[in-house]
């Protein structure tokens, strides 16, 4: 990445994986960069994710098939979808937008945009980690998606064909081949899809801390402060924080599930909702599986990491205020116990965690510059794919900020795309 002729003072708001990769990308251009977050690097959503680059997730979350399955998933006490009743009144407008996003034309455009980001993600991570001498943080792991019931055979074949059309290498496994691929799973499996080209990281929290350490070693500053609002000014931006004011030439909002609040202060209404993700981590069980394993029917993922076996699941649309629901952890124990051959560590010794995924109705992130304030930029809304898309998002936004042509068309990720839908949806009876 080329260095700029005149370094700028830039603030990145958010010390998660998107914020830290962006800060490093801007630092490589020669800028003087500060990162602000009320917590330490990687202590938000980046701390507890599934830890693998889910490049095969190219379909938006809202599709006709998803909407057909939603009632069953919601009613199942161990189902993967949860809509807390007391949050539903606030959630209703977002749900209407989510339903509208399932139109086939919008799904097709969303799939193309997700496939573009995901397809560039692994190479971007390789460049990022090579730059800081941390190549070993990314593992060539593969990924296994399994079905317990033979009734899912046609769905698995359809998914394999769909992903092969999009360039993914997919292997069909069943019987002895499936057991040989993953002896850590129980024998009660019907079939599975193996993705030999998939990658994971050793530990997502350790990864972000390593990014932060490299950033600070190169002169970057990380401030533990909460940014309350942005004030565009002649020649730059003033950040109003709980620790005082900071004047910079440019600012990047990469604050995850809190990003829309800062955008609102700049005249932008962003329909961002929070998916509350739950996890268990089983210390000492990092060798329980050979690669990340997902359950197509139970809709959860288990990833072997240096910190233990990570069990991740649930789409709980419950905002930022409600406390964690204890029964989610019980469900994760139920699901993991059904699939693991050795259930050691699923008791009280497992670490329990809940974090916030920032999700937009069309499942696409915002990677853009404010339409009226060119010193303010955005990188947020990556839903389940923050780790996957972080490094490529950083490259794309840094290129745009430098006045270069990004390697991908950024039109699908523009911050103003919701204005058009606000105007159209009342006419279509969807608001």
Secondary structure, DSSP 8 states (H G I E B T S, - for coil): ----SS--EEEEE--SHHHHHHHHHHHHTT-EEEEEESS-TT-SGGGGS--EE-TT--S-S--HHHHHHHHHHHHSTT-SEE--GGGHHHHHHHHHHHHHTTSHHHHHHHHHHHHHHHHHHHHHHHHHHHHTT-GGGEE---EEEEESSGGGHHHHHHHHHHHHHTT---EEEEHHHHHHH-TTB-S---EEEEETT-EEES-HHHHHHHHHHHHHHTT-EEEE--EEEEEEETTEEEEEETTEEEEESEEEE--GGGHHHHHHTTT----EEEEEEEEEEETT-TTS-SSEEEETTTTEEEEEETTEEEEEEEEEE-TTTS---HHHHHHHHHHHHHHBS--TT-STTSEEEEEEEEEETTS--EEEE-SS-TTEEEEE--GGGHHHHHHHHHHHHHHHHTT---SS--GGG-TTHHHHHHHHHTTTT--
